Amino acid sequence: MTDTISLPAWAQHGTDLSGKTVLVVGGAGGVGEGVTRALLAGGATVVATARTQAKLDDLAARVDDPKLVVRPLDVMGAGLEEVVDDLVGDHGLLDGVVIAIADWGDQGRKGLLDHTDDEWEALVAANQTSVFRAYRALVPAVAPSGMIAQLNGFSSDIPFPGAGGVAASAAATKSMTRTIAEEVGGRGPRVYEVILGMIRTRPRQLAGIDDPAWIPSADVGFHVAELVAGSGRLAGTVLHYFVDRDSGPRPTAPTRP
Ligand SMILES: NC(=O)c1ccc[n+]([C@@H]2O[C@H](COP(=O)([O-])OP(=O)(O)OC[C@H]3O[C@@H](n4cnc5c(N)ncnc54)[C@H](OP(=O)(O)O)[C@@H]3O)[C@@H](O)[C@H]2O)c1
């Protein structure tokens, strides 16, 4: 496993995020770490969050970059608004926010109709209410010239047998993002939904699950960097699909993943 990252062929050269501050919620997660590294490579100050200090300490030691700030944050926590207020107090209104959160739950793979009420409610809380609470707290913390993006999976569009609860929340949060984008509609930050295919992440690689054809997590970050800069060819489009490593992000869904 390597921590070196390189600009993919489809990406613009020279995206400069110097002077910008981007919050990556879930920045110590698999995709979040790649996004964090790519934003740092672009010159941004990155505030990466996790729910435990131990994960933040591990991330800070691995990334070892003076522009990385780590911060505990649980979007389901009672003190969310206070944490966001403190963040804005320290950094000013943010130039970008990335919501990179996911929770597969404890129920394992099972048919949708086999979920208990408790399993269903836990999945909705962890994957849907969490994103709602993140948007509600964080949209006001972004500068009007800035952006907020939710990273999501292609299960938001296609059937996902065995993981129907996660897929249902993915579809719901895709809908949520598109609605917020219209409600904010030019009077606030740009709002993006980035739907991802299979990503190569550190936790997956540590678990021995990897495929060179999958998208490196940092490539997601290079796309996000262009959105923060407002310079990418998709900067004016809400919905993006990034499911093919070589062709990069697209504004339309692929015919198959
Ligand atoms: N990996 C893929 O192949 C893939 C494919 C398509 C889409 N995605 C999308 O990428 C995003 C991240 O997925 P991942 O693969 O990186 O998952 P991951 O490695 O399991 O990371 C999930 C992250 O979510 C954070 N999180 C969960 N609940 C939270 C809460 N209540 N408050 C704050 N943070 C919370 C976790 O924080 P802690 O660090 O505190 O645990 C963790 O950093 C998701 O939106 C997912 O849909 C991933």
The ligand as an SDF file (V2000), in Angstrom:
LIG
                    3D

 48 52  0  0  0  0  0  0  0  0999 V2000
  -15.5120    2.9950   -0.3990 N   0  0  0  0  0  0  0  0  0  0  0  0
  -16.2020    2.9350   -1.5260 C   0  0  0  0  0  0  0  0  0  0  0  0
  -15.9310    2.1240   -2.4250 O   0  0  0  0  0  0  0  0  0  0  0  0
  -17.3270    3.8920   -1.7490 C   0  0  0  0  0  0  0  0  0  0  0  0
  -18.0720    3.7110   -2.9040 C   0  0  0  0  0  0  0  0  0  0  0  0
  -19.1060    4.5670   -3.1630 C   0  0  0  0  0  0  0  0  0  0  0  0
  -19.3770    5.6030   -2.2750 C   0  0  0  0  0  0  0  0  0  0  0  0
  -18.6440    5.7560   -1.1530 N   0  0  0  0  0  0  0  0  0  0  0  0
  -19.0140    6.8550   -0.2630 C   0  0  0  0  0  0  0  0  0  0  0  0
  -17.8930    7.4340    0.3670 O   0  0  0  0  0  0  0  0  0  0  0  0
  -18.2830    7.9230    1.6420 C   0  0  0  0  0  0  0  0  0  0  0  0
  -17.3290    7.3970    2.6900 C   0  0  0  0  0  0  0  0  0  0  0  0
  -17.3070    5.9960    2.6300 O   0  0  0  0  0  0  0  0  0  0  0  0
  -16.0060    5.1690    3.0730 P   0  0  0  0  0  0  0  0  0  0  0  0
  -15.8690    4.0250    2.1610 O   0  0  0  0  0  0  0  0  0  0  0  0
  -14.8690    6.0840    3.2640 O   0  0  0  0  0  0  0  0  0  0  0  0
  -16.4770    4.6240    4.4800 O   0  0  0  0  0  0  0  0  0  0  0  0
  -15.6470    4.4310    5.8350 P   0  0  0  0  0  0  0  0  0  0  0  0
  -14.2090    4.1520    5.5630 O   0  0  0  0  0  0  0  0  0  0  0  0
  -16.4230    3.4510    6.6220 O   0  0  0  0  0  0  0  0  0  0  0  0
  -15.7410    5.8520    6.4980 O   0  0  0  0  0  0  0  0  0  0  0  0
  -16.9840    6.3020    6.9340 C   0  0  0  0  0  0  0  0  0  0  0  0
  -16.7620    7.5960    7.6580 C   0  0  0  0  0  0  0  0  0  0  0  0
  -18.0430    8.0610    8.1020 O   0  0  0  0  0  0  0  0  0  0  0  0
  -17.8220    8.6830    9.3520 C   0  0  0  0  0  0  0  0  0  0  0  0
  -19.0690    8.7560   10.1160 N   0  0  0  0  0  0  0  0  0  0  0  0
  -20.0220    7.8050   10.2350 C   0  0  0  0  0  0  0  0  0  0  0  0
  -21.0040    8.2530   11.0510 N   0  0  0  0  0  0  0  0  0  0  0  0
  -20.6490    9.4910   11.4480 C   0  0  0  0  0  0  0  0  0  0  0  0
  -21.2330   10.4600   12.3130 C   0  0  0  0  0  0  0  0  0  0  0  0
  -22.3790   10.2130   12.9690 N   0  0  0  0  0  0  0  0  0  0  0  0
  -20.6030   11.6240   12.4870 N   0  0  0  0  0  0  0  0  0  0  0  0
  -19.4370   11.8930   11.8540 C   0  0  0  0  0  0  0  0  0  0  0  0
  -18.8060   11.0040   11.0490 N   0  0  0  0  0  0  0  0  0  0  0  0
  -19.4210    9.8230   10.8430 C   0  0  0  0  0  0  0  0  0  0  0  0
  -16.8150    7.7700   10.0160 C   0  0  0  0  0  0  0  0  0  0  0  0
  -16.2240    8.4590   11.0680 O   0  0  0  0  0  0  0  0  0  0  0  0
  -15.2330    7.7530   12.1350 P   0  0  0  0  0  0  0  0  0  0  0  0
  -13.8650    7.9760   11.5430 O   0  0  0  0  0  0  0  0  0  0  0  0
  -15.4790    8.4520   13.3980 O   0  0  0  0  0  0  0  0  0  0  0  0
  -15.6090    6.2850   12.1700 O   0  0  0  0  0  0  0  0  0  0  0  0
  -15.8680    7.4620    8.8770 C   0  0  0  0  0  0  0  0  0  0  0  0
  -14.8530    8.4410    8.7600 O   0  0  0  0  0  0  0  0  0  0  0  0
  -19.7160    7.4790    1.8620 C   0  0  0  0  0  0  0  0  0  0  0  0
  -20.5600    8.5430    1.5640 O   0  0  0  0  0  0  0  0  0  0  0  0
  -19.9030    6.3770    0.8540 C   0  0  0  0  0  0  0  0  0  0  0  0
  -21.2370    6.3060    0.4110 O   0  0  0  0  0  0  0  0  0  0  0  0
  -17.6300    4.9140   -0.8580 C   0  0  0  0  0  0  0  0  0  0  0  0
  1  2  1  0
  2  3  2  0
  2  4  1  0
  4  5  1  0
  4 48  2  0
  5  6  2  0
  6  7  1  0
  7  8  2  0
  8  9  1  0
  8 48  1  0
  9 10  1  0
  9 46  1  0
 10 11  1  0
 11 12  1  0
 11 44  1  0
 12 13  1  0
 13 14  1  0
 14 15  2  0
 14 16  1  0
 14 17  1  0
 17 18  1  0
 18 19  2  0
 18 20  1  0
 18 21  1  0
 21 22  1  0
 22 23  1  0
 23 24  1  0
 23 42  1  0
 24 25  1  0
 25 26  1  0
 25 36  1  0
 26 27  1  0
 26 35  1  0
 27 28  2  0
 28 29  1  0
 29 30  1  0
 29 35  2  0
 30 31  1  0
 30 32  2  0
 32 33  1  0
 33 34  2  0
 34 35  1  0
 36 37  1  0
 36 42  1  0
 37 38  1  0
 38 39  2  0
 38 40  1  0
 38 41  1  0
 42 43  1  0
 44 45  1  0
 44 46  1  0
 46 47  1  0
M  CHG  2   8   1  16  -1
M  END
$$$$
